[in-house]
Amino acid sequence: MPSHFKKIFQDAYSIDAYGAIVIDKELILKALHVIKNDDGYHFLVDITAIDYLHAKEKKTERFALVYLLRDSHFKNLLTLKTFIDSSLAIESVTSLFKGANWAEREIWDQYGISFKNHPNLKRVLNHKEFIGHPLRKDYPITKGQLCHKTDDLMDEMTPRLKKKGYENNEELMFLNLGPAHPASHGTIRNFVALNGENIVCAVSEIGYLHRGFEKSCENHTYNQIIPYTDRLNYCSAILNNIAFAHSVEGILGVDLPQRAQFIRVIIGELSRVIDHLVCLAAILVDMGGLTNYWYLYNPREAVYHLLSKLTGARLTNSYMRIGGMSHDLYDGFEDDLAVCIKEIEAGMGDTLKLIGHNRIFLDRTQNVGVITKEEAINRGLSGPNLRACGVPYDLRVTEPYYHYETFDFDVAVGSVGDVYDRMMVRFEEIRQSIRIIHQAMKRLPNGAICVEDRAISLPPKKEVYSNIEGLMNQFKLIYEGVKVPPSEYYRAIEAGNGELGFFIISDGSGTPYKIKVRPPCFYAMAALPHIIEGGMISDAVLSLGSLNIIAGELDR
């Protein structure tokens, strides 16, 4: 419990059954001010809402908001909850956390809860003609709504321009970068106001790929959700599998067998490597370095061959299961892995030889797209994008899991927070991931790859085919799903782009009552306009590439 908060609010708060601090909505802004400035919880992880309409245990109000925060050392997680009365309105916290801007817009979009004094409260995932709020429990999941008109985004652009002193827009040129542009790295739209080639003001729009991940989760069992997680950051799909399974296993209170933990480390780090490879290859080709692109992209293709052999799929693997994984490593995996690592190291070495002292590369990346560490923390950046600013926040170190505290590796950090640092941090993280993989392979024990609890893991096929108990066990787990105890729980891992977490509400059944994913790309994309303003169009392309925005994770 934060000491200053406890002293100031005394009897004005309570602790619920799941450890969240519950406080009146009228005190939320003051409470967060104290928690941030006096108790040092500077990092807003995420904000989400809960609709208790169909909850088994009735609440005083239908809706609640949940704020997740980390302290300045990123080691302690704090959950603050407040219930929303029938007015469905609460004070915005954007004055404290700039990262709350899009988070609050998403809540308004999905639940219809409004935020007073928000700078521009409008939809962010659903289109502007959308009627209703799809994450409410009474919204019909089959209802489709088409968009017929584009959004000119001037409702966002004009106020921003006025703040910068531009009353007359005739001297400016307006340009759309995307959503269908090779340098936009996905269905992302950046609307910019130009003075010559300099970006005076920028606005970002997302939602073109929105497919209702969180709504779909409410109608599937926990294991059925795993293929959906593949489609979040599809450049490192297995890390999404791991993050989701890790969160559910935290609620269940199960520890994976040692072999399963080490396999998750090996495959997870390999996924991190290929995620970084595609980021670096894409930004270099945006810069005109096609040779570098192939040096980095071809080794990634070799890894896809390995993953295809291991999981049966190249891109979206669905390899993990709640309580373990679908099957063990195949014979010869270690030899294939060694070949892949050798190709990755060779490709990375060849690339760095070409760009390390290249004047064009250095001029185009150094002191371009700068974001300070204070600004990055306030906007909710994480992963390589935050570490590039000099902040050594890595969940593998600050909140270790799967024995990461026992591995010998370094956390790569930058100093300036520019495009160059974001790229070089990723190059170094590839090296560190390879170090971890080598250590994990040497330490890989024999044994089971799934927990032995038959209420969680499927029985062996020989039991399914040879006795009625095994057949019934399989049927009930497939049909009803893994029964997860009632809880409101958040857990995260260090994914390719930063903190990837899942806030899960379970009602005790085999289907989650609610799931909210905390995608690192969402907060990075929200910060992009701030990063590119004042630079040139060509700089904006590289800044976007260096943030490694993946539209599937961004839109969900």
Beta strands, then each sheet from edge to edge (+ up, - down):
strand 1: 13-15
strand 2: 21-23
strand 3: 43-51
strand 4: 63-70
strand 5: 77-84
strand 6: 89-91
strand 7: 114-116
strand 8: 173-177
strand 9: 189-195
strand 10: 198-205
strand 11: 320-321
strand 12: 324-325
strand 13: 487-495
strand 14: 498-506
strand 15: 514-518
sheet 1: 1+ 2- 5- 4+ 3-
sheet 2: 6+ 7+
sheet 3: 8+ 9- 10+
sheet 4: 11+ 12-
sheet 5: 13+ 14- 15+
end
